[in-house]
Amino acid sequence: MLEFAKSFYNKAPNLTAEALKKLFGRFGAVEAAKLEAFLTRPRHEALSDLMSIRNPVAHGEVFEGAKLDPTRYMELCMDFYDWCVAEYLTAI
């Protein structure tokens, strides 16, 4: 936690799989490695696709495309939620 507090973060970039890895890296190498292990190739690809939709929509653009796959993204979000709870909340 101290490593995160000491790191400098002046603005939030559009979220991507790489930006999420960088954010977790601010907590230290151990946390970055945990996220890297969680983000299997299918999860990484799903996150990248989801963010390629989210970012334009967040800036007011309309998205129409073949990447609309709510089930895939819901599964990713539920997996990420379950992983976060297991990694960070079960010890509390």
Biopython code that builds the backbone (N, CA, C, O; Angstrom):
import numpy as np
from Bio.PDB.StructureBuilder import StructureBuilder

atoms = [
    (1, "MET", "N", (0.823, -1.183, 0.000)),
    (1, "MET", "CA", (0.000, 0.000, 0.000)),
    (1, "MET", "C", (0.871, 1.252, 0.000)),
    (1, "MET", "O", (0.546, 2.232, -0.670)),
    (2, "LEU", "N", (1.972, 1.226, 0.744)),
    (2, "LEU", "CA", (2.860, 2.377, 0.809)),
    (2, "LEU", "C", (3.420, 2.698, -0.571)),
    (2, "LEU", "O", (3.552, 3.866, -0.938)),
    (3, "GLU", "N", (3.748, 1.661, -1.331)),
    (3, "GLU", "CA", (4.286, 1.881, -2.674)),
    (3, "GLU", "C", (3.273, 2.630, -3.543)),
    (3, "GLU", "O", (3.650, 3.513, -4.313)),
    (4, "PHE", "N", (1.994, 2.283, -3.423)),
    (4, "PHE", "CA", (0.950, 2.968, -4.166)),
    (4, "PHE", "C", (0.841, 4.422, -3.724)),
    (4, "PHE", "O", (0.729, 5.323, -4.556)),
    (5, "ALA", "N", (0.875, 4.647, -2.419)),
    (5, "ALA", "CA", (0.744, 6.006, -1.879)),
    (5, "ALA", "C", (1.895, 6.901, -2.323)),
    (5, "ALA", "O", (1.709, 8.105, -2.498)),
    (6, "LYS", "N", (3.064, 6.335, -2.502)),
    (6, "LYS", "CA", (4.233, 7.115, -2.906)),
    (6, "LYS", "C", (4.289, 7.362, -4.415)),
    (6, "LYS", "O", (5.033, 8.228, -4.874)),
    (7, "SER", "N", (3.512, 6.611, -5.179)),
    (7, "SER", "CA", (3.574, 6.754, -6.631)),
    (7, "SER", "C", (2.816, 7.998, -7.073)),
    (7, "SER", "O", (1.915, 8.474, -6.381)),
    (8, "PHE", "N", (3.192, 8.512, -8.225)),
    (8, "PHE", "CA", (2.607, 9.739, -8.749)),
    (8, "PHE", "C", (1.584, 9.391, -9.814)),
    (8, "PHE", "O", (1.858, 8.601, -10.718)),
    (9, "TYR", "N", (0.406, 9.981, -9.703)),
    (9, "TYR", "CA", (-0.688, 9.692, -10.634)),
    (9, "TYR", "C", (-1.493, 10.970, -10.787)),
    (9, "TYR", "O", (-2.361, 11.263, -9.965)),
    (10, "ASN", "N", (-1.208, 11.734, -11.838)),
    (10, "ASN", "CA", (-1.855, 13.044, -11.946)),
    (10, "ASN", "C", (-3.153, 13.048, -12.737)),
    (10, "ASN", "O", (-3.950, 13.976, -12.595)),
    (11, "LYS", "N", (-3.387, 12.041, -13.563)),
    (11, "LYS", "CA", (-4.666, 11.970, -14.263)),
    (11, "LYS", "C", (-4.936, 10.535, -14.668)),
    (11, "LYS", "O", (-4.012, 9.753, -14.890)),
    (12, "ALA", "N", (-6.198, 10.202, -14.759)),
    (12, "ALA", "CA", (-6.597, 8.849, -15.119)),
    (12, "ALA", "C", (-6.684, 8.733, -16.640)),
    (12, "ALA", "O", (-7.402, 9.500, -17.281)),
    (13, "PRO", "N", (-5.965, 7.786, -17.212)),
    (13, "PRO", "CA", (-6.066, 7.569, -18.660)),
    (13, "PRO", "C", (-7.318, 6.766, -18.977)),
    (13, "PRO", "O", (-7.937, 6.196, -18.078)),
    (14, "ASN", "N", (-7.693, 6.719, -20.246)),
    (14, "ASN", "CA", (-8.750, 5.802, -20.638)),
    (14, "ASN", "C", (-8.300, 4.401, -20.245)),
    (14, "ASN", "O", (-7.152, 4.023, -20.478)),
    (15, "LEU", "N", (-9.188, 3.649, -19.661)),
    (15, "LEU", "CA", (-8.826, 2.326, -19.187)),
    (15, "LEU", "C", (-8.625, 1.378, -20.357)),
    (15, "LEU", "O", (-9.443, 1.309, -21.275)),
    (16, "THR", "N", (-7.533, 0.659, -20.303)),
    (16, "THR", "CA", (-7.224, -0.427, -21.221)),
    (16, "THR", "C", (-6.660, -1.549, -20.366)),
    (16, "THR", "O", (-6.411, -1.362, -19.175)),
    (17, "ALA", "N", (-6.460, -2.699, -20.962)),
    (17, "ALA", "CA", (-5.839, -3.794, -20.213)),
    (17, "ALA", "C", (-4.447, -3.368, -19.736)),
    (17, "ALA", "O", (-4.053, -3.669, -18.609)),
    (18, "GLU", "N", (-3.718, -2.676, -20.585)),
    (18, "GLU", "CA", (-2.367, -2.236, -20.209)),
    (18, "GLU", "C", (-2.415, -1.164, -19.111)),
    (18, "GLU", "O", (-1.575, -1.162, -18.211)),
    (19, "ALA", "N", (-3.383, -0.267, -19.183)),
    (19, "ALA", "CA", (-3.514, 0.769, -18.145)),
    (19, "ALA", "C", (-3.879, 0.141, -16.802)),
    (19, "ALA", "O", (-3.416, 0.599, -15.758)),
    (20, "LEU", "N", (-4.708, -0.908, -16.823)),
    (20, "LEU", "CA", (-5.064, -1.601, -15.589)),
    (20, "LEU", "C", (-3.834, -2.287, -14.996)),
    (20, "LEU", "O", (-3.631, -2.264, -13.782)),
    (21, "LYS", "N", (-3.022, -2.892, -15.844)),
    (21, "LYS", "CA", (-1.782, -3.515, -15.370)),
    (21, "LYS", "C", (-0.868, -2.463, -14.738)),
    (21, "LYS", "O", (-0.271, -2.699, -13.687)),
    (22, "LYS", "N", (-0.767, -1.328, -15.373)),
    (22, "LYS", "CA", (0.072, -0.251, -14.844)),
    (22, "LYS", "C", (-0.455, 0.241, -13.494)),
    (22, "LYS", "O", (0.324, 0.506, -12.578)),
    (23, "LEU", "N", (-1.779, 0.364, -13.374)),
    (23, "LEU", "CA", (-2.381, 0.782, -12.116)),
    (23, "LEU", "C", (-2.068, -0.222, -11.009)),
    (23, "LEU", "O", (-1.672, 0.169, -9.911)),
    (24, "PHE", "N", (-2.243, -1.508, -11.293)),
    (24, "PHE", "CA", (-1.924, -2.521, -10.286)),
    (24, "PHE", "C", (-0.426, -2.533, -9.986)),
    (24, "PHE", "O", (-0.026, -2.827, -8.860)),
    (25, "GLY", "N", (0.399, -2.219, -10.971)),
    (25, "GLY", "CA", (1.840, -2.149, -10.761)),
    (25, "GLY", "C", (2.230, -1.086, -9.758)),
    (25, "GLY", "O", (3.302, -1.160, -9.158)),
    (26, "ARG", "N", (1.374, -0.100, -9.568)),
    (26, "ARG", "CA", (1.651, 0.951, -8.582)),
    (26, "ARG", "C", (1.559, 0.408, -7.161)),
    (26, "ARG", "O", (2.058, 1.037, -6.228)),
    (27, "PHE", "N", (0.928, -0.751, -6.983)),
    (27, "PHE", "CA", (0.869, -1.397, -5.674)),
    (27, "PHE", "C", (2.089, -2.278, -5.427)),
    (27, "PHE", "O", (2.260, -2.797, -4.324)),
    (28, "GLY", "N", (2.930, -2.453, -6.428)),
    (28, "GLY", "CA", (4.137, -3.257, -6.282)),
    (28, "GLY", "C", (4.155, -4.429, -7.241)),
    (28, "GLY", "O", (3.143, -4.775, -7.851)),
    (29, "ALA", "N", (5.319, -5.027, -7.361)),
    (29, "ALA", "CA", (5.528, -6.116, -8.313)),
    (29, "ALA", "C", (4.671, -7.339, -8.002)),
    (29, "ALA", "O", (4.221, -8.025, -8.920)),
    (30, "VAL", "N", (4.441, -7.618, -6.729)),
    (30, "VAL", "CA", (3.635, -8.785, -6.353)),
    (30, "VAL", "C", (2.202, -8.628, -6.855)),
    (30, "VAL", "O", (1.635, -9.559, -7.427)),
    (31, "GLU", "N", (1.621, -7.456, -6.644)),
    (31, "GLU", "CA", (0.241, -7.227, -7.083)),
    (31, "GLU", "C", (0.152, -7.218, -8.609)),
    (31, "GLU", "O", (-0.818, -7.719, -9.178)),
    (32, "ALA", "N", (1.141, -6.662, -9.258)),
    (32, "ALA", "CA", (1.159, -6.663, -10.730)),
    (32, "ALA", "C", (1.213, -8.095, -11.252)),
    (32, "ALA", "O", (0.543, -8.426, -12.230)),
    (33, "ALA", "N", (2.001, -8.938, -10.609)),
    (33, "ALA", "CA", (2.111, -10.337, -11.030)),
    (33, "ALA", "C", (0.797, -11.086, -10.807)),
    (33, "ALA", "O", (0.422, -11.936, -11.615)),
    (34, "LYS", "N", (0.099, -10.773, -9.713)),
    (34, "LYS", "CA", (-1.196, -11.408, -9.458)),
    (34, "LYS", "C", (-2.188, -11.060, -10.570)),
    (34, "LYS", "O", (-2.896, -11.932, -11.075)),
    (35, "LEU", "N", (-2.232, -9.793, -10.942)),
    (35, "LEU", "CA", (-3.151, -9.388, -12.010)),
    (35, "LEU", "C", (-2.742, -10.031, -13.326)),
    (35, "LEU", "O", (-3.594, -10.497, -14.083)),
    (36, "GLU", "N", (-1.461, -10.057, -13.597)),
    (36, "GLU", "CA", (-0.967, -10.668, -14.838)),
    (36, "GLU", "C", (-1.399, -12.133, -14.916)),
    (36, "GLU", "O", (-1.786, -12.613, -15.982)),
    (37, "ALA", "N", (-1.332, -12.840, -13.789)),
    (37, "ALA", "CA", (-1.759, -14.239, -13.764)),
    (37, "ALA", "C", (-3.268, -14.362, -13.968)),
    (37, "ALA", "O", (-3.730, -15.299, -14.620)),
    (38, "PHE", "N", (-4.031, -13.432, -13.420)),
    (38, "PHE", "CA", (-5.485, -13.449, -13.585)),
    (38, "PHE", "C", (-5.890, -13.171, -15.025)),
    (38, "PHE", "O", (-6.808, -13.798, -15.554)),
    (39, "LEU", "N", (-5.199, -12.228, -15.654)),
    (39, "LEU", "CA", (-5.583, -11.821, -17.014)),
    (39, "LEU", "C", (-5.047, -12.814, -18.039)),
    (39, "LEU", "O", (-4.081, -12.541, -18.751)),
    (40, "THR", "N", (-5.694, -13.962, -18.091)),
    (40, "THR", "CA", (-5.367, -14.940, -19.121)),
    (40, "THR", "C", (-5.617, -14.299, -20.485)),
    (40, "THR", "O", (-6.213, -13.225, -20.577)),
    (41, "ARG", "N", (-5.169, -14.945, -21.507)),
    (41, "ARG", "CA", (-5.347, -14.363, -22.849)),
    (41, "ARG", "C", (-6.824, -14.066, -23.163)),
    (41, "ARG", "O", (-7.126, -12.971, -23.637)),
    (42, "PRO", "N", (-7.752, -15.003, -22.915)),
    (42, "PRO", "CA", (-9.169, -14.677, -23.199)),
    (42, "PRO", "C", (-9.680, -13.492, -22.374)),
    (42, "PRO", "O", (-10.428, -12.659, -22.885)),
    (43, "ARG", "N", (-9.282, -13.414, -21.112)),
    (43, "ARG", "CA", (-9.723, -12.285, -20.279)),
    (43, "ARG", "C", (-9.093, -10.980, -20.758)),
    (43, "ARG", "O", (-9.759, -9.946, -20.803)),
    (44, "HIS", "N", (-7.834, -11.029, -21.109)),
    (44, "HIS", "CA", (-7.145, -9.835, -21.613)),
    (44, "HIS", "C", (-7.831, -9.338, -22.879)),
    (44, "HIS", "O", (-8.072, -8.140, -23.032)),
    (45, "GLU", "N", (-8.144, -10.256, -23.781)),
    (45, "GLU", "CA", (-8.804, -9.885, -25.035)),
    (45, "GLU", "C", (-10.202, -9.333, -24.776)),
    (45, "GLU", "O", (-10.610, -8.352, -25.397)),
    (46, "ALA", "N", (-10.941, -9.965, -23.853)),
    (46, "ALA", "CA", (-12.290, -9.480, -23.531)),
    (46, "ALA", "C", (-12.227, -8.085, -22.922)),
    (46, "ALA", "O", (-13.039, -7.222, -23.254)),
    (47, "LEU", "N", (-11.254, -7.862, -22.024)),
    (47, "LEU", "CA", (-11.093, -6.543, -21.418)),
    (47, "LEU", "C", (-10.729, -5.497, -22.461)),
    (47, "LEU", "O", (-11.268, -4.391, -22.449)),
    (48, "SER", "N", (-9.833, -5.838, -23.348)),
    (48, "SER", "CA", (-9.447, -4.900, -24.412)),
    (48, "SER", "C", (-10.637, -4.555, -25.297)),
    (48, "SER", "O", (-10.841, -3.392, -25.645)),
    (49, "ASP", "N", (-11.418, -5.560, -25.659)),
    (49, "ASP", "CA", (-12.603, -5.322, -26.491)),
    (49, "ASP", "C", (-13.636, -4.474, -25.749)),
    (49, "ASP", "O", (-14.216, -3.550, -26.319)),
    (50, "LEU", "N", (-13.857, -4.794, -24.483)),
    (50, "LEU", "CA", (-14.824, -4.033, -23.691)),
    (50, "LEU", "C", (-14.406, -2.567, -23.578)),
    (50, "LEU", "O", (-15.238, -1.670, -23.708)),
    (51, "MET", "N", (-13.138, -2.329, -23.341)),
    (51, "MET", "CA", (-12.665, -0.952, -23.203)),
    (51, "MET", "C", (-12.681, -0.216, -24.543)),
    (51, "MET", "O", (-12.813, 1.007, -24.574)),
    (52, "SER", "N", (-12.547, -0.951, -25.650)),
    (52, "SER", "CA", (-12.627, -0.292, -26.963)),
    (52, "SER", "C", (-14.050, 0.177, -27.246)),
    (52, "SER", "O", (-14.268, 1.007, -28.128)),
    (53, "ILE", "N", (-15.013, -0.349, -26.503)),
    (53, "ILE", "CA", (-16.392, 0.116, -26.590)),
    (53, "ILE", "C", (-16.629, 1.214, -25.556)),
    (53, "ILE", "O", (-17.193, 2.262, -25.869)),
    (54, "ARG", "N", (-16.192, 0.964, -24.325)),
    (54, "ARG", "CA", (-16.445, 1.880, -23.214)),
    (54, "ARG", "C", (-15.861, 3.260, -23.433)),
    (54, "ARG", "O", (-16.538, 4.262, -23.203)),
    (55, "ASN", "N", (-14.631, 3.329, -23.869)),
    (55, "ASN", "CA", (-13.959, 4.628, -23.967)),
    (55, "ASN", "C", (-14.646, 5.585, -24.934)),
    (55, "ASN", "O", (-14.874, 6.736, -24.560)),
    (56, "PRO", "N", (-14.988, 5.181, -26.150)),
    (56, "PRO", "CA", (-15.714, 6.112, -27.033)),
    (56, "PRO", "C", (-17.085, 6.498, -26.485)),
    (56, "PRO", "O", (-17.492, 7.655, -26.585)),
    (57, "VAL", "N", (-17.794, 5.532, -25.908)),
    (57, "VAL", "CA", (-19.125, 5.818, -25.357)),
    (57, "VAL", "C", (-19.005, 6.834, -24.222)),
    (57, "VAL", "O", (-19.834, 7.736, -24.102)),
    (58, "ALA", "N", (-17.977, 6.687, -23.395)),
    (58, "ALA", "CA", (-17.777, 7.620, -22.283)),
    (58, "ALA", "C", (-17.516, 9.041, -22.773)),
    (58, "ALA", "O", (-17.732, 10.003, -22.035)),
    (59, "HIS", "N", (-17.056, 9.175, -24.003)),
    (59, "HIS", "CA", (-16.786, 10.490, -24.579)),
    (59, "HIS", "C", (-17.914, 10.944, -25.499)),
    (59, "HIS", "O", (-17.741, 11.871, -26.290)),
    (60, "GLY", "N", (-19.073, 10.287, -25.394)),
    (60, "GLY", "CA", (-20.250, 10.729, -26.115)),
    (60, "GLY", "C", (-20.404, 10.198, -27.522)),
    (60, "GLY", "O", (-21.300, 10.629, -28.248)),
    (61, "GLU", "N", (-19.559, 9.280, -27.919)),
    (61, "GLU", "CA", (-19.672, 8.710, -29.261)),
    (61, "GLU", "C", (-20.638, 7.530, -29.242)),
    (61, "GLU", "O", (-20.844, 6.898, -28.206)),
    (62, "VAL", "N", (-21.215, 7.248, -30.382)),
    (62, "VAL", "CA", (-22.113, 6.108, -30.520)),
    (62, "VAL", "C", (-21.287, 4.944, -31.044)),
    (62, "VAL", "O", (-20.511, 5.090, -31.988)),
    (63, "PHE", "N", (-21.464, 3.794, -30.421)),
    (63, "PHE", "CA", (-20.702, 2.616, -30.851)),
    (63, "PHE", "C", (-21.642, 1.625, -31.504)),
    (63, "PHE", "O", (-22.673, 1.258, -30.940)),
    (64, "GLU", "N", (-21.281, 1.207, -32.673)),
    (64, "GLU", "CA", (-21.983, 0.144, -33.370)),
    (64, "GLU", "C", (-20.916, -0.769, -33.927)),
    (64, "GLU", "O", (-20.046, -0.329, -34.678)),
    (65, "GLY", "N", (-20.975, -2.031, -33.567)),
    (65, "GLY", "CA", (-19.947, -2.916, -34.088)),
    (65, "GLY", "C", (-20.121, -4.344, -33.645)),
    (65, "GLY", "O", (-21.016, -4.681, -32.869)),
    (66, "ALA", "N", (-19.246, -5.168, -34.157)),
    (66, "ALA", "CA", (-19.321, -6.605, -33.916)),
    (66, "ALA", "C", (-18.826, -6.997, -32.527)),
    (66, "ALA", "O", (-18.998, -8.147, -32.124)),
    (67, "LYS", "N", (-18.224, -6.082, -31.794)),
    (67, "LYS", "CA", (-17.671, -6.425, -30.487)),
    (67, "LYS", "C", (-18.714, -6.418, -29.373)),
    (67, "LYS", "O", (-18.383, -6.691, -28.220)),
    (68, "LEU", "N", (-19.957, -6.113, -29.698)),
    (68, "LEU", "CA", (-21.000, -6.113, -28.679)),
    (68, "LEU", "C", (-21.309, -7.553, -28.287)),
    (68, "LEU", "O", (-21.927, -8.295, -29.050)),
    (69, "ASP", "N", (-20.882, -7.931, -27.114)),
    (69, "ASP", "CA", (-21.046, -9.299, -26.622)),
    (69, "ASP", "C", (-21.262, -9.247, -25.117)),
    (69, "ASP", "O", (-20.350, -9.564, -24.353)),
    (70, "PRO", "N", (-22.460, -8.849, -24.675)),
    (70, "PRO", "CA", (-22.708, -8.634, -23.250)),
    (70, "PRO", "C", (-22.379, -9.829, -22.356)),
    (70, "PRO", "O", (-21.873, -9.643, -21.249)),
    (71, "THR", "N", (-22.655, -11.039, -22.809)),
    (71, "THR", "CA", (-22.384, -12.215, -21.985)),
    (71, "THR", "C", (-20.892, -12.348, -21.700)),
    (71, "THR", "O", (-20.495, -12.611, -20.564)),
    (72, "ARG", "N", (-20.089, -12.171, -22.701)),
    (72, "ARG", "CA", (-18.628, -12.262, -22.542)),
    (72, "ARG", "C", (-18.126, -11.215, -21.545)),
    (72, "ARG", "O", (-17.284, -11.511, -20.697)),
    (73, "TYR", "N", (-18.642, -10.008, -21.650)),
    (73, "TYR", "CA", (-18.180, -8.934, -20.775)),
    (73, "TYR", "C", (-18.706, -9.103, -19.353)),
    (73, "TYR", "O", (-18.006, -8.774, -18.395)),
    (74, "MET", "N", (-19.925, -9.609, -19.203)),
    (74, "MET", "CA", (-20.466, -9.863, -17.875)),
    (74, "MET", "C", (-19.652, -10.950, -17.184)),
    (74, "MET", "O", (-19.353, -10.838, -15.995)),
    (75, "GLU", "N", (-19.293, -11.989, -17.910)),
    (75, "GLU", "CA", (-18.467, -13.052, -17.339)),
    (75, "GLU", "C", (-17.111, -12.500, -16.900)),
    (75, "GLU", "O", (-16.619, -12.850, -15.827)),
    (76, "LEU", "N", (-16.516, -11.654, -17.706)),
    (76, "LEU", "CA", (-15.241, -11.025, -17.349)),
    (76, "LEU", "C", (-15.400, -10.208, -16.068)),
    (76, "LEU", "O", (-14.587, -10.323, -15.151)),
    (77, "CYS", "N", (-16.438, -9.392, -16.007)),
    (77, "CYS", "CA", (-16.647, -8.540, -14.830)),
    (77, "CYS", "C", (-16.896, -9.368, -13.581)),
    (77, "CYS", "O", (-16.371, -9.046, -12.516)),
    (78, "MET", "N", (-17.679, -10.420, -13.690)),
    (78, "MET", "CA", (-17.943, -11.282, -12.539)),
    (78, "MET", "C", (-16.667, -12.004, -12.105)),
    (78, "MET", "O", (-16.397, -12.120, -10.910)),
    (79, "ASP", "N", (-15.887, -12.488, -13.065)),
    (79, "ASP", "CA", (-14.606, -13.127, -12.737)),
    (79, "ASP", "C", (-13.681, -12.140, -12.023)),
    (79, "ASP", "O", (-13.028, -12.492, -11.040)),
    (80, "PHE", "N", (-13.630, -10.904, -12.524)),
    (80, "PHE", "CA", (-12.754, -9.896, -11.923)),
    (80, "PHE", "C", (-13.236, -9.558, -10.507)),
    (80, "PHE", "O", (-12.428, -9.425, -9.588)),
    (81, "TYR", "N", (-14.533, -9.423, -10.341)),
    (81, "TYR", "CA", (-15.100, -9.149, -9.020)),
    (81, "TYR", "C", (-14.755, -10.285, -8.048)),
    (81, "TYR", "O", (-14.264, -10.040, -6.946)),
    (82, "ASP", "N", (-15.014, -11.514, -8.466)),
    (82, "ASP", "CA", (-14.724, -12.665, -7.607)),
    (82, "ASP", "C", (-13.240, -12.740, -7.268)),
    (82, "ASP", "O", (-12.874, -13.047, -6.134)),
    (83, "TRP", "N", (-12.392, -12.462, -8.243)),
    (83, "TRP", "CA", (-10.943, -12.480, -8.020)),
    (83, "TRP", "C", (-10.543, -11.394, -7.020)),
    (83, "TRP", "O", (-9.751, -11.650, -6.113)),
    (84, "CYS", "N", (-11.079, -10.198, -7.175)),
    (84, "CYS", "CA", (-10.752, -9.103, -6.244)),
    (84, "CYS", "C", (-11.197, -9.436, -4.820)),
    (84, "CYS", "O", (-10.462, -9.187, -3.865)),
    (85, "VAL", "N", (-12.388, -9.994, -4.678)),
    (85, "VAL", "CA", (-12.878, -10.362, -3.353)),
    (85, "VAL", "C", (-11.969, -11.425, -2.744)),
    (85, "VAL", "O", (-11.586, -11.326, -1.578)),
    (86, "ALA", "N", (-11.629, -12.430, -3.523)),
    (86, "ALA", "CA", (-10.777, -13.515, -3.023)),
    (86, "ALA", "C", (-9.385, -13.023, -2.663)),
    (86, "ALA", "O", (-8.819, -13.447, -1.655)),
    (87, "GLU", "N", (-8.823, -12.128, -3.480)),
    (87, "GLU", "CA", (-7.457, -11.651, -3.246)),
    (87, "GLU", "C", (-7.354, -10.597, -2.161)),
    (87, "GLU", "O", (-6.374, -10.565, -1.417)),
    (88, "TYR", "N", (-8.361, -9.728, -2.062)),
    (88, "TYR", "CA", (-8.194, -8.532, -1.228)),
    (88, "TYR", "C", (-9.189, -8.393, -0.083)),
    (88, "TYR", "O", (-8.948, -7.603, 0.829)),
    (89, "LEU", "N", (-10.274, -9.113, -0.093)),
    (89, "LEU", "CA", (-11.262, -8.920, 0.964)),
    (89, "LEU", "C", (-11.411, -10.098, 1.912)),
    (89, "LEU", "O", (-11.936, -9.930, 3.013)),
    (90, "THR", "N", (-10.973, -11.265, 1.524)),
    (90, "THR", "CA", (-11.158, -12.425, 2.390)),
    (90, "THR", "C", (-10.284, -12.364, 3.638)),
    (90, "THR", "O", (-10.617, -12.991, 4.644)),
    (91, "ALA", "N", (-9.191, -11.637, 3.600)),
    (91, "ALA", "CA", (-8.291, -11.531, 4.759)),
    (91, "ALA", "C", (-8.777, -10.514, 5.777)),
    (91, "ALA", "O", (-8.247, -10.442, 6.886)),
    (92, "ILE", "N", (-9.771, -9.734, 5.411)),
    (92, "ILE", "CA", (-10.242, -8.662, 6.311)),
    (92, "ILE", "C", (-11.161, -9.231, 7.364)),
    (92, "ILE", "O", (-11.660, -8.491, 8.213)),
]
sb = StructureBuilder()
sb.init_structure("model")
sb.init_model(0)
sb.init_chain("A")
sb.init_seg("    ")
for serial, (resi, resn, name, xyz) in enumerate(atoms, 1):
    if name == "N":
        sb.init_residue(resn, " ", resi, " ")
    sb.init_atom(name, np.array(xyz, "f"), 0.0, 1.0, " ", f" {name:<3s}", serial, name[0])
structure = sb.get_structure()
